[in-house]
Amino acid sequence: MKKLTENRLVTIVYYSNGAIKTFKGRVYRLNLLEQILSLKDDKQKSFSIRLSGIRHIY
């Protein structure tokens, strides 16, 4: 999990409402208490994903 907090571009494949989606961005927060990974894309738009929905991280 600590590797995710490095400032590098990651691609995450995750489930949302029964559909598989992909997001590319940089991790800016990892909240293990609430099980949420927060990311920002190239346009600095923030996005949060529940850890339980994540299928792959590249």
Secondary structure, 3 states (H helix, E strand, C coil): CHHHHCCCEEEEEEEECCEEEEEEEEEEEEECCCCEEEEECCCCCEEEEEHHHEEEEC
